[in-house]
């Protein structure tokens, strides 16, 4: 098996399997470690801006990458052409990526330079932040390559077709030979982040999805014993 075949055909499924099964195992066995270990309780001030830049930026990038690359071309073609879609992705993704990069740089500096936060941090905390920092840098590095290909969106279409093939269990890594190296390294490191997620503080991203389900849940009917409620009537409460 060629190395490129393993990296872009087999390795994605290894990362996805570890991501799903590892997250489930950690939730089942170590629920008390399922947390973000936020350091904002120790130091606030200007670092609130850094945290907001990082979190809002990375959420935008995550949603943008998911919708932009996994949406089939025929679904958005009547609304926007591929070159215009790539230009939109470059501008919006570039702004969000730059904001996220600045925020994460400030957070890494605080974790290293602040003695109080450094003492309460684990080695994996700093390691995963550095990996994300490198990943953001690689993502910003791809912008000049995308700008060159903006008129035909060639690389974007190849990447989208490849990732859609992974999602539908029809992977084809052959077209990736025409892709510039920053895109390949960016994808491989992104897969590795999914692989590491269950073993790091990033696992708390699952809690964000759970919070959406909590807000959208239906009302629960709770009978009150302290109020004089006529029989057969219930009081709606959110608990």
Secondary structure, DSSP 8 states (H G I E B T S, - for coil): --HHHIIIIIHHHHHHHHHHHHHHHHHHH-GGG-S---STTT--TTHHHHHHHHHHHHHHHHHHHHHHHHS-HHHHTTTS-HHHHHHHHHHHHHHHHHHHHHHHHHHHHHHHH-HHHHHT--HHHHHHHHHHHHHHHHHHHHHHHHHHTTTTTHHHHHHHHHHHHHHTT----GGGGGS-HHHHHHHHHHHHHHHHHTTSGGGGHHHHHHHHHHHTS--EEE--SSS---TT--EEE--
